[in-house]
Amino acid sequence: MNLFIKEDFISHAGLPLTWKVECDALDENDYEALAKIVSEKMTFRDVKGIPRGGIPFEKALKPYCSNNDTDPLLICDDVYTTGTSMREVYEDGALGIVVFARNEIQDDWVKAIWQLSI
């Protein structure tokens, strides 16, 4: 399975797109490495994954929860296109993390590990 696919599809937000980041190509070890990257940059008390793509990322991030009630909730997903799915589950004070951002991130509370910048 390829991570990047040239394929027409409709995004979660209803946008027609011509290429896809297929995060089903990532395995448990990939998500564990990504979670380690995040854990070195962010502190969070709990994590909530966006169904469906964010659930494997959530599972990998869980061991890094601080159990400190003053730390923020971390909302995670695999791919950020418009931010619609992240905003749908946002809670006051939460932080967001995505593996890939297809576009410039419009939400100041969300960060990407990798972001398309061209």
Steps between C-alpha positions, in 0.01 A plus 500: 500500500633843406502797737436754223242422234402689184124446520187713485298487822275712722643626830324486838406865444350417158784637286593324176872415520740349246752331729485325834722433798405139575590458865373141495851442359644588844535214745510486880878557504462810284241644738718416801789692345270793420371497860859513626562807282193669648589404858831684468323822399166503684360420844136389532277341765292287265460439129194471277526364146272608217321194363614328283849621406596634842427183698832319433683826582300535824594146602870572444481833687319363810818383680630859491205655687624694803208434739538865602156665500652839414642374169275534195303234317669399174277441198668301223433402143694358209442766230392865521339637185252768610498440876129420503533172690738654756264792565204262539655348816690803633475568872612825667873500562571189292803458277489324166756290318483343154750285318459677165351837404402526134461878526585791727346436841225752576467415869767641733450214747590231241856401401622254236797268506529543121335777299487560127655842447493549124 
